[in-house]
Amino acid sequence: MIIGVYGTIGAGKTTISNKIKKLKFKVINADKISKDVLNSRDIEKQIKDAFPNAFIENNLNRAKLRKIISEDQNCLNKLNSIVWPEIKNQISLLIQTNPGNIVIDAALLPELGLEVDKYIRVKANLLTTLLRVKKRDKKPFKETYSIYKQQKQRIKKYDLNNEVIIINDIWTKSITYKQLHKKIFK
């Protein structure tokens, strides 16, 4: 079984994915894969051609790149067109070489067009998101809000039949394994 966990920045996707992992699933984290993809020479060259201002002395400055894409939807789309095909290839390869139950953790997972048995959308309110990301990444609220807003607009367009929603706010009690198992296998 392949489960896709998606949602906006700071929603708690990784927390939910790690809980699913304890139900004997292997976790594929798209953020980790994207970091490796960004380090590949071919992808880095394409990014440098598209976003020369994101480089300092020929080195990609990820903070600058994040700022650029958080401020401009067209820049985000351009970056996604460069990195997402390779991320999809890497995830597909991991699925093929790791038989069994898998959970894929990716903010905008449905856009990859992978075969997924069930989607879990993790939602959190804006305040929760801002606080989590500030604590985790030390990002300014404005940058986080911009990413959150872009992702939320894209997610609204998804029309998925095989989806369950988990609310994961700071006010929500911890989701138990029994609740999670019931949501996944209902």
N, C-alpha and C positions, 0 to 999 in steps of 0.2 A: 504494500500500500504506500502511495506517495501522498503526503499531506503538504500543502503549501500554506505557510503562515505569512501574512502580509498586513500592512497597515502603515500609518504615517510614522515619521521620526518620533522616537520616544514613547511609542504606544505600549511597548513591552513585548515586542515580537520575540526577542531572544529569551526573555523569561519564560514565555509560553513554550517556545521551541525546546528549551532545556527541560521543561516539565514533561513534554512529549517524549523526549529522549529517554527518560526514565521508564517509559512504557515500552522499551526495547526498540526504539527507532534510532537510526543514524541521522545526525544533523548535518545539513549542508548550509553554510552561512554565506549568502551572496556578498555581504560586506567584506568578508575575509577574502573571497575569491576576487572581488573587484580590486582590492589592494594589490594582489598578485598581478592581475591583468594590467593595472596602471604601471607596473614596473616592467612590463615587457617592452622591448625596444620598438617594435612595430607600432604598438598602441601609443607609446610615449611620443613617437614621431608624429603620429596623426594628431594627438592632442596639442603638441607644440605648434603644428601648422595651423590648427583651429584657434588656439588660445595662447599666443606667444606671451601675453602679459602674465600668465600663470607660472612663468618660469623665471628663476633667478639663477644667473650664471649656468644656464643649460640644465638646471635641476628643477623638476616639477615641485612647486610649492602648493601642496594640497589645500592649505588654508586659503590661499589666493584663488585657487580654482573653485573651492566651495563658495567663496564670496561672489565670484563671477556668476556661477550658475544659480545662486540663490536670488540674485537680483534680476535675472533675465530668463524667461521661459524658453526663448529661442536658443539661448546658450545651453540650457539644460537639455533640450531636445537634441542639439548637435552633439553634446557629450554622450548622451545615451546612444545615439546612432553609431558612435565610435566604439564604446565599451560593451554595450549590452549584447551584441552578437557573440563576442568572445566569452562573456560571462555565461551566456546560454550554452555555448559549446562546452565550457568547462563543467557546468552543472550536468549537462547531458552525459558527458563522459563519466562523471562520478556516479551517476545513476546506473549506467551500464556496467560499471566495474564493481559496484557494491550492491549485489542483490539483497532483497529483503525490504523491510519497512524503512522509509526515509521521510524526513521532514525537511523542507526547504524553507529557509528564513530569508525573505527578500521584501523590501518595502513595496515595490510595484510589481510583484511576481506575475500577476496575470498578463502583463505586457510581454513577458518572455515567450508565451505561447507553448509552454511545456505541458506534457500530459500529467495532470494532477487529479487524484481520485477525490480529494476533498480540500477545499480552501477554508482556512480559519482567518477571519479578519479580526485583528486585534485593534480595539479602539480605546482611546483615552482622550479626555478633554484637553483643551489648550493649556490650562494652568498646569496640569500634571505633566504634559509634554515639556513645557518650558522648564519646569523644575528638574525633571529627570535629565534632560539634555545638558542643562547648566551644570548639574552635579557630575555627570558622566564625562562630558566632553569639554566643559568650560567654555562653551560657545555663547556668544552674546544672544540675548533674547530676540533681537531683531533678525539675526541670521536664522535662528531656529524657527521663528514665526514664518519667515519667508519660505523656507523648505517645507514646513508643515502645510502652509497654504497651497503651495504648488502640488504637493502629494495628495492632499485632500481633494483638490479639484480633479485630479486624474482618477483617483479612486472612485469618485462619484459616477464616473462614466462606465465602470465595470458592471456587467450584467451576468452574474454567475449563479448557476442553478445549484451547484454542489458546495454551498457556503454556510458556515456557521459563524456567528459573531460572538466575540468575547469582549466584554467591557473590562478594562484593566486600569481603572483610575486609582489614585492614592486612597480614595475613600472606599473602594471596593475591597471586601475581605479577600484574603488569598484564595485563589482558585485551587480546590483540592484535586488530587489525582482522580478520584471517583467522578467528580463533575467533568473533568477534562475527558476522561474515558467515555463517559456518557455522551458528551458532545461529538466526539470523534466517531464513535461506533454506533450512533443511533440510527 
